[in-house]
Amino acid sequence: MGSSWSIAEEEEEERRPLLRPGPRAGAGVAGRSRAPAAERGAAAPVVSAVPAQVLAGPGRVYRRRWLVLLLFSLMAFLQGLVWNTWGPIQNSARRAYGFSSWDIALLVLWGPIGFLPCFAFMWLLDKRGLRVTVLLTSFLMVLGTGLRCIPVSSDLVIKKRLIHGGQLLNGLAGPTVMNAAPFLSTTWFSADERATATAIASMLSYLGGACAFLVGPLIVPAPNETSHLLTSESNSIHIKDRIEMVLYAEFGIVCLTFFAAIAYFPTRPPFPPSVAAASQRLSYRRSFCRLLSNLRFLMIALAYAIPLGVFAGWSGVLDLILTPVHVSQVDAGWIGFWSIVGGCIVGIAIARFADFIRGMLKLILLLLFSGATLSSTWFTLTCLNSITHLPLTTVTLYASCILLGVFLNSSVPIFFELFVETVYPVPEGITCGVVTFLSNMFMGVLLFFLTFYHTELSWFNWCLPGSCLLSLLLILCFRESYDRLYLDVVVSV
């Protein structure tokens, strides 16, 4: 598919704009971008804005699109892994570094705090494209993971500050890995692969957070697992050495990914894969005006941001939540791992199904959030077994948490595709940047309260079914539209 092109030819073509200048009379480019879908009856203005190569066929896709997707997904995976380093091993971190419950909550909180400059990364993605944004993001991850590895273990105060600083720098990488998936899928993939590519790129960040539940507890022993073999002082040193092993390993893999992105991560393909990829979008300022004035978008954005923000914060401190019900650090890690892995697998499968059966995004979300509401209620009532008398067993905790993770995490790529369809021609990076910013703000507020109210956590569990039920009602009232899909189908035909 692009194998006959030399690297020099491809690089030369990638410098050319996707939208070739057309006749001035086609004021149609701006007019089409500003007009709603219902007013776009004639295809002539759209046609004048689209390259002839796209109009002559379904668009050209390149096999290297999978390499681009792999590099981006690996970066997203590592960002999620680094963000969730401390939650699954919070008991060990307390022993090794003297962390308090406030420290553990703050280490997770650096993720949503890193979204404060989210709009700057959205601007950079819109103006400079994928390559510059991805390289900057990967470099921040290198700095963050490297900062945590500076050997000052003799001074725990300085070491804790370096760890917090590293988590903040990694949090600053969050806006790109969470927002750019739909932009990447539109830029590199055809219309019948977009949802799948979005799902892979967005789900890998969650998978990284899930692997932290597995890697941390398996490598780093819990204090109660080593105290019968070692004295208290040697126990702390042993745990600290294992934690530093994890930190060095994460730093090394992040560096390799950064160098791979420098070696090859193009901004865009030589030719656009679809009509939507080649069409002109709204400016940065006009995009925000369009988003903030669109009540349908605000409705569906809240339906995404509230439950996903609550669930992300809840997952980050899952060990802290399950400790009062006598669940070990290892079991909590496995529960968190399978809940997110299940969501990633089902999310990619559902997105692939959505690529074949178009126009069903709202129905899919209704089914997913109905299941999320029921499973989160089951988990919350199970944790209150002294009142509800429901059986509190490992099986019920595993089942309820895994189902909750499957339903919520698998909804992320479906939401992203629905956002882009609803507000097209707003650029994908800006659209998803706004909703992930809102999600992280809800997550940040929740974790902020957790730093003060961490002795009794039943209120945190009740936030889950409440947010899922609210989202279900918002989705039910939402009126869907498919403006981007309309452009691809009508103009291509």
C-alpha positions as CSV (number, residue, x, y, z in Angstrom):
1,M,0.0,0.0,0.0
2,G,2.8,2.5,0.3
3,S,5.7,0.2,0.0
4,S,6.7,1.4,-3.5
5,W,7.4,4.9,-2.3
6,S,10.8,5.8,-1.1
7,I,11.4,7.6,2.2
8,A,12.6,10.8,0.5
9,E,9.5,10.9,-1.7
10,E,7.2,10.3,1.3
11,E,9.0,13.0,3.4
12,E,8.7,15.5,0.5
13,E,5.0,14.7,0.2
14,E,4.4,15.0,3.9
15,R,5.5,18.7,3.7
16,R,2.7,19.5,1.3
17,P,-0.7,20.6,2.7
18,L,-3.4,18.0,2.5
19,L,-5.8,20.6,1.2
20,R,-4.6,21.9,-2.2
21,P,-5.5,25.5,-2.9
22,G,-8.7,25.7,-4.9
23,P,-10.5,28.5,-6.8
24,R,-11.2,31.6,-4.7
25,A,-14.8,31.4,-5.8
26,G,-15.3,28.3,-3.7
27,A,-15.8,30.4,-0.6
28,G,-17.2,27.0,0.1
29,V,-14.4,25.8,2.4
30,A,-15.2,28.3,5.1
31,G,-18.9,28.1,4.4
32,R,-19.0,24.4,4.7
33,S,-17.0,24.4,7.9
34,R,-19.3,26.9,9.6
35,A,-22.6,25.5,8.4
36,P,-24.4,22.8,10.3
37,A,-25.0,19.4,8.7
38,A,-28.6,20.2,7.9
39,E,-27.6,23.2,5.7
40,R,-25.0,21.2,3.7
41,G,-27.3,20.0,1.0
42,A,-25.0,20.6,-2.0
43,A,-21.7,18.8,-2.1
44,A,-20.0,21.3,-4.4
45,P,-18.4,23.4,-1.6
46,V,-17.1,20.3,0.0
47,V,-15.7,18.9,-3.2
48,S,-13.7,22.1,-3.9
49,A,-12.0,21.6,-0.5
50,V,-10.9,18.0,-1.0
51,P,-7.9,16.8,-2.9
52,A,-8.7,15.1,-6.2
53,Q,-6.9,11.9,-5.1
54,V,-9.6,11.4,-2.4
55,L,-12.5,12.3,-4.6
56,A,-11.3,9.8,-7.2
57,G,-11.5,6.9,-4.7
58,P,-12.0,6.0,-1.1
59,G,-8.6,7.5,-0.1
60,R,-5.2,5.9,0.3
61,V,-4.0,4.2,3.5
62,Y,-0.4,3.1,4.2
63,R,0.8,0.0,5.9
64,R,3.0,2.1,8.2
65,R,-0.1,3.5,9.9
66,W,0.1,0.4,12.1
67,L,3.7,1.4,13.1
68,V,2.5,4.9,14.0
69,L,-0.3,3.5,16.0
70,L,2.0,1.1,17.8
71,L,4.5,3.8,18.8
72,F,1.7,6.1,20.1
73,S,0.0,3.2,21.9
74,L,3.2,2.1,23.5
75,M,3.8,5.7,24.8
76,A,0.2,5.8,26.1
77,F,0.7,2.4,27.8
78,L,3.9,3.6,29.6
79,Q,2.2,6.8,30.7
80,G,-0.6,4.9,32.3
81,L,1.9,2.4,33.9
82,V,4.0,5.2,35.4
83,W,0.9,7.1,36.6
84,N,-0.3,4.1,38.5
85,T,3.0,3.0,39.9
86,W,2.3,3.8,43.6
87,G,-1.4,2.9,44.2
88,P,-1.0,-0.9,43.9
89,I,2.1,-0.9,46.2
90,Q,1.0,1.8,48.7
91,N,1.6,-0.4,51.7
92,S,5.2,-1.1,50.6
93,A,5.8,2.6,49.7
94,R,4.7,3.6,53.2
95,R,7.4,1.2,54.7
96,A,10.1,2.2,52.2
97,Y,9.7,5.9,51.9
98,G,7.5,6.8,54.8
99,F,4.6,7.8,52.6
100,S,1.3,8.7,54.3
101,S,-2.2,8.3,53.0
102,W,-2.0,11.9,51.9
103,D,1.1,11.1,49.9
104,I,-0.4,8.1,48.2
105,A,-3.5,10.2,47.2
106,L,-1.3,13.0,46.0
107,L,0.8,10.7,43.8
108,V,-2.4,9.7,42.0
109,L,-3.6,13.3,42.0
110,W,-0.6,14.4,39.9
111,G,-2.3,12.8,36.9
112,P,-5.3,15.1,36.8
113,I,-3.2,18.1,37.9
114,G,-1.1,17.4,34.8
115,F,-4.2,18.2,32.7
116,L,-4.2,21.9,33.8
117,P,-2.1,22.9,30.7
118,C,-4.3,20.6,28.6
119,F,-5.3,23.5,26.3
120,A,-1.7,24.3,25.5
121,F,-1.2,20.7,24.3
122,M,-4.4,20.9,22.3
123,W,-3.1,24.1,20.6
124,L,0.2,22.4,19.9
125,L,-1.5,19.4,18.4
126,D,-3.8,21.6,16.2
127,K,-1.0,23.9,15.0
128,R,2.1,21.6,14.8
129,G,0.6,18.2,14.4
130,L,1.3,14.8,15.8
131,R,5.1,14.5,15.6
132,V,6.0,17.6,17.6
133,T,3.4,16.9,20.2
134,V,4.3,13.3,20.6
135,L,8.0,14.1,20.9
136,L,7.4,16.7,23.6
137,T,5.1,14.4,25.5
138,S,7.6,11.5,25.4
139,F,10.4,13.8,26.5
140,L,8.4,14.9,29.5
141,M,8.0,11.2,30.4
142,V,11.7,10.7,30.1
143,L,12.3,13.6,32.5
144,G,9.7,12.4,34.9
145,T,10.8,8.8,35.1
146,G,14.4,9.9,35.3
147,L,13.7,12.2,38.2
148,R,12.4,9.4,40.2
149,C,15.6,7.4,39.8
150,I,18.0,10.0,41.1
151,P,19.9,8.2,43.9
152,V,19.3,10.2,47.1
153,S,17.9,7.4,49.2
154,S,19.9,8.7,52.2
155,D,17.5,11.7,52.4
156,L,13.9,10.5,52.3
157,V,12.5,14.0,52.2
158,I,14.4,14.9,49.0
159,K,13.6,11.5,47.5
160,K,9.9,12.0,48.1
161,R,10.0,15.4,46.5
162,L,11.8,13.9,43.4
163,I,9.2,11.2,43.2
164,H,6.4,13.7,43.4
165,G,8.1,15.9,40.8
166,G,8.5,12.9,38.5
167,Q,4.8,12.0,38.8
168,L,3.9,15.6,37.9
169,L,6.0,15.5,34.8
170,N,4.5,12.2,33.8
171,G,1.0,13.7,34.4
172,L,1.8,16.5,32.0
173,A,2.1,13.8,29.3
174,G,-1.5,12.8,30.0
175,P,-3.3,15.4,27.7
176,T,-1.6,14.0,24.6
177,V,-2.1,10.3,25.3
178,M,-5.7,10.8,26.3
179,N,-6.7,13.3,23.6
180,A,-4.8,12.5,20.4
181,A,-6.2,9.0,19.7
182,P,-9.2,10.3,17.5
183,F,-6.9,12.8,15.8
184,L,-4.4,10.0,14.9
185,S,-7.1,7.6,13.7
186,T,-8.7,10.3,11.4
187,T,-5.2,11.3,10.1
188,W,-4.0,7.8,9.3
189,F,-7.0,5.4,9.0
190,S,-9.9,5.0,6.7
191,A,-13.5,5.5,7.7
192,D,-14.1,1.8,8.3
193,E,-11.0,1.6,10.7
194,R,-11.3,4.8,12.7
195,A,-13.2,3.5,15.7
196,T,-10.8,0.5,16.0
197,A,-7.7,2.7,15.8
198,T,-9.2,5.1,18.3
199,A,-10.0,2.2,20.7
200,I,-6.5,0.7,20.5
201,A,-4.7,4.1,21.0
202,S,-7.0,5.2,23.9
203,M,-7.3,1.8,25.6
204,L,-3.5,1.2,25.8
205,S,-3.2,4.0,28.4
206,Y,-5.7,2.1,30.6
207,L,-3.9,-1.1,30.0
208,G,-0.7,0.5,31.2
209,G,-2.5,1.4,34.4
210,A,-3.8,-2.1,34.7
211,C,-0.4,-3.7,34.3
212,A,0.8,-1.5,37.2
213,F,-1.6,-3.6,39.4
214,L,0.2,-6.7,38.2
215,V,3.8,-5.5,38.0
216,G,4.0,-3.7,41.3
217,P,2.7,-6.3,43.7
218,L,4.5,-9.2,41.9
219,I,7.9,-7.5,42.1
220,V,7.6,-5.4,45.3
221,P,6.8,-7.5,48.4
222,A,4.2,-6.3,50.8
223,P,5.5,-5.6,54.4
224,N,3.6,-8.4,55.9
225,E,5.1,-10.9,53.4
226,T,8.7,-10.2,54.5
227,S,8.5,-9.2,58.1
228,H,8.8,-12.8,59.4
229,L,12.1,-13.2,57.5
230,L,13.8,-9.9,58.0
231,T,14.2,-7.2,60.7
232,S,12.2,-4.0,60.3
233,E,15.2,-2.1,59.0
234,S,16.4,-4.7,56.5
235,N,12.8,-5.2,55.5
236,S,12.5,-1.6,54.5
237,I,15.8,-1.7,52.6
238,H,14.7,-4.8,50.7
239,I,11.4,-3.3,49.7
240,K,13.1,0.0,48.7
241,D,15.5,-1.9,46.4
242,R,12.6,-3.7,44.7
243,I,10.7,-0.4,44.2
244,E,13.8,1.2,42.7
245,M,14.1,-1.8,40.4
246,V,10.7,-1.0,39.0
247,L,11.5,2.7,38.7
248,Y,14.7,2.0,36.7
249,A,12.9,-0.5,34.4
250,E,10.2,2.0,33.6
251,F,12.8,4.7,32.9
252,G,14.7,2.5,30.5
253,I,11.6,1.5,28.5
254,V,10.4,5.1,28.3
255,C,13.8,6.2,27.0
256,L,13.6,3.5,24.3
257,T,10.2,4.7,23.2
258,F,11.4,8.3,23.1
259,F,14.3,7.4,20.8
260,A,12.0,5.3,18.6
261,A,9.7,8.3,18.2
262,I,12.6,10.5,17.3
263,A,13.7,8.0,14.6
264,Y,10.3,7.7,13.0
265,F,7.0,9.3,13.9
266,P,5.7,11.3,10.9
267,T,3.1,14.1,11.3
268,R,0.8,12.8,8.7
269,P,0.7,10.5,5.6
270,P,1.5,11.7,2.2
271,F,-2.2,11.5,1.1
272,P,-5.2,11.6,3.4
273,P,-7.1,8.3,3.9
274,S,-10.6,9.8,3.7
275,V,-12.6,12.9,2.8
276,A,-12.9,13.9,6.5
277,A,-9.2,13.7,7.0
278,A,-8.7,16.1,4.1
279,S,-11.4,18.6,4.9
280,Q,-10.8,22.0,6.5
281,R,-11.5,22.4,10.2
282,L,-12.5,25.3,12.4
283,S,-9.8,27.5,13.9
284,Y,-8.7,27.0,17.5
285,R,-10.8,29.9,18.8
286,R,-13.9,29.1,16.8
287,S,-13.7,25.5,17.9
288,F,-14.0,26.5,21.6
289,C,-16.9,28.8,20.7
290,R,-18.6,26.0,18.9
291,L,-18.1,23.5,21.8
292,L,-19.2,25.8,24.6
293,S,-22.3,26.9,22.7
294,N,-23.4,23.3,21.8
295,L,-25.7,22.0,24.5
296,R,-25.8,18.5,23.0
297,F,-22.0,18.3,23.3
298,L,-22.0,19.6,26.8
299,M,-24.6,17.0,27.7
300,I,-22.6,14.1,26.3
301,A,-19.3,15.5,27.6
302,L,-20.7,15.4,31.2
303,A,-22.0,11.9,30.6
304,Y,-18.4,10.9,29.9
305,A,-16.5,13.1,32.3
306,I,-18.3,12.4,35.5
307,P,-18.3,8.6,35.7
308,L,-14.9,8.1,34.0
309,G,-13.3,10.7,36.3
310,V,-14.8,9.0,39.3
311,F,-13.8,5.5,38.1
312,A,-10.2,6.7,37.3
313,G,-9.7,8.1,40.8
314,W,-11.3,5.1,42.4
315,S,-9.0,2.7,40.4
316,G,-5.9,4.7,41.4
317,V,-6.5,4.0,45.1
318,L,-8.2,0.6,44.8
319,D,-5.8,-1.0,47.3
320,L,-6.7,1.8,49.8
321,I,-10.4,1.1,49.3
322,L,-10.2,-2.7,49.6
323,T,-7.9,-2.7,52.6
324,P,-10.8,-2.1,55.1
325,V,-12.6,-5.2,53.8
326,H,-9.5,-7.3,54.4
327,V,-8.3,-7.7,50.8
328,S,-4.6,-8.1,50.4
329,Q,-2.4,-5.9,48.2
330,V,-1.9,-8.7,45.8
331,D,-5.6,-9.5,45.5
332,A,-6.4,-5.8,45.0
333,G,-3.8,-5.7,42.3
334,W,-5.3,-8.7,40.5
335,I,-8.8,-7.2,40.8
336,G,-7.7,-3.9,39.3
337,F,-5.7,-5.6,36.6
338,W,-8.5,-7.8,35.3
339,S,-11.2,-5.0,35.5
340,I,-9.1,-2.8,33.2
341,V,-7.9,-5.5,30.9
342,G,-11.4,-6.8,30.4
343,G,-12.5,-3.3,29.6
344,C,-9.7,-2.9,27.0
345,I,-10.4,-6.1,25.3
346,V,-14.2,-5.5,25.1
347,G,-13.6,-1.9,24.2
348,I,-11.6,-2.8,21.1
349,A,-14.1,-5.5,20.1
350,I,-17.0,-3.1,20.5
351,A,-15.2,-0.4,18.5
352,R,-14.5,-2.9,15.7
353,F,-18.2,-3.8,15.7
354,A,-19.1,-0.1,15.6
355,D,-16.9,0.2,12.4
356,F,-19.1,-2.3,10.7
357,I,-22.4,-1.2,12.1
358,R,-22.4,2.6,11.9
359,G,-24.8,4.9,13.5
360,M,-25.3,2.8,16.7
361,L,-23.1,4.6,19.1
362,K,-25.8,5.9,21.4
363,L,-27.4,2.4,21.7
364,I,-24.0,0.9,22.6
365,L,-23.5,3.5,25.3
366,L,-26.9,2.9,26.8
367,L,-26.2,-0.8,27.1
368,L,-22.8,-0.3,28.6
369,F,-23.9,2.2,31.2
370,S,-26.9,0.1,32.2
371,G,-24.4,-2.6,33.1
372,A,-22.0,-0.2,34.8
373,T,-24.8,1.1,37.1
374,L,-25.8,-2.4,38.1
375,S,-22.3,-3.7,38.7
376,S,-21.2,-0.6,40.7
377,T,-24.2,-0.8,42.9
378,W,-23.5,-4.5,43.5
379,F,-19.9,-3.7,44.5
380,T,-20.9,-0.9,46.8
381,L,-23.6,-2.9,48.6
382,T,-21.2,-5.9,48.9
383,C,-18.6,-3.7,50.7
384,L,-21.4,-2.8,53.2
385,N,-22.1,-6.4,54.0
386,S,-22.5,-5.6,57.7
387,I,-25.7,-3.7,56.7
388,T,-26.8,-5.4,53.5
389,H,-25.7,-9.0,54.5
390,L,-24.6,-9.7,51.0
391,P,-21.8,-12.2,50.8
392,L,-18.4,-10.5,50.9
393,T,-16.1,-13.0,49.1
394,T,-13.2,-12.8,46.7
395,V,-15.5,-14.1,43.9
396,T,-18.1,-11.3,44.4
397,L,-15.4,-8.6,44.6
398,Y,-13.7,-9.9,41.5
399,A,-16.9,-10.2,39.6
400,S,-18.3,-6.8,40.5
401,C,-15.0,-4.9,39.9
402,I,-14.3,-6.7,36.6
403,L,-17.7,-6.1,35.2
404,L,-17.6,-2.4,36.3
405,G,-14.2,-2.0,34.5
406,V,-15.4,-3.8,31.4
407,F,-18.5,-1.6,31.1
408,L,-16.9,1.8,31.8
409,N,-13.5,1.3,30.1
410,S,-15.0,-0.1,26.9
411,S,-17.2,3.0,26.6
412,V,-14.2,5.4,26.1
413,P,-13.5,4.9,22.4
414,I,-17.3,4.9,21.7
415,F,-17.6,8.2,23.5
416,F,-14.6,9.7,21.6
417,E,-16.1,8.8,18.2
418,L,-19.5,10.2,19.2
419,F,-17.9,13.5,20.4
420,V,-16.1,14.0,17.1
421,E,-19.3,13.1,15.1
422,T,-21.4,15.5,17.2
423,V,-19.3,18.6,16.8
424,Y,-17.5,18.1,13.4
425,P,-15.7,20.1,11.9
426,V,-14.1,20.9,15.3
427,P,-10.7,19.2,15.3
428,E,-10.5,15.9,17.1
429,G,-7.7,16.9,19.4
430,I,-9.6,19.9,20.7
431,T,-12.9,18.1,21.1
432,C,-11.4,15.2,23.1
433,G,-9.1,17.6,25.0
434,V,-12.0,19.4,26.5
435,V,-13.8,16.2,27.6
436,T,-10.7,14.6,29.1
437,F,-9.9,17.9,30.8
438,L,-13.4,17.8,32.4
439,S,-12.9,14.1,33.3
440,N,-9.6,14.8,35.1
441,M,-11.1,17.8,36.9
442,F,-13.8,15.6,38.3
443,M,-11.1,13.0,39.2
444,G,-9.0,15.7,40.8
445,V,-11.8,17.1,42.9
446,L,-12.6,13.6,44.1
447,L,-9.0,12.8,45.0
448,F,-8.7,16.2,46.7
449,F,-11.5,15.3,49.0
450,L,-9.9,11.9,49.5
451,T,-6.8,13.6,51.0
452,F,-9.1,14.9,53.8
453,Y,-11.6,12.1,54.2
454,H,-9.5,8.9,53.9
455,T,-10.4,7.2,57.1
456,E,-13.8,6.0,56.0
457,L,-14.3,5.4,52.2
458,S,-17.9,4.2,51.8
459,W,-18.8,7.7,50.4
460,F,-16.2,7.1,47.6
461,N,-17.9,3.8,46.7
462,W,-21.3,5.4,46.5
463,C,-19.9,7.9,44.0
464,L,-19.6,5.1,41.4
465,P,-23.3,4.1,41.0
466,G,-24.4,7.7,41.4
467,S,-22.2,8.9,38.5
468,C,-23.1,5.9,36.3
469,L,-26.8,6.5,36.8
470,L,-26.5,10.2,36.0
471,S,-24.5,9.4,32.8
472,L,-27.2,6.9,31.8
473,L,-29.9,9.6,32.0
474,L,-27.8,12.1,30.1
475,I,-27.2,9.6,27.3
476,L,-30.8,8.7,27.2
477,C,-31.7,12.4,26.6
478,F,-29.0,12.9,24.0
479,R,-29.9,13.3,20.3
480,E,-27.1,11.8,18.2
481,S,-25.8,13.0,14.9
482,Y,-23.1,11.8,12.5
483,D,-21.8,14.8,10.6
484,R,-18.3,13.4,9.8
485,L,-19.7,10.1,8.7
486,Y,-22.2,12.0,6.5
487,L,-19.3,13.8,4.8
488,D,-17.3,10.6,4.1
489,V,-20.3,8.7,2.8
490,V,-21.9,11.4,0.6
491,V,-18.7,12.9,-0.9
492,S,-17.0,9.6,-1.5
493,V,-20.0,8.3,-3.3
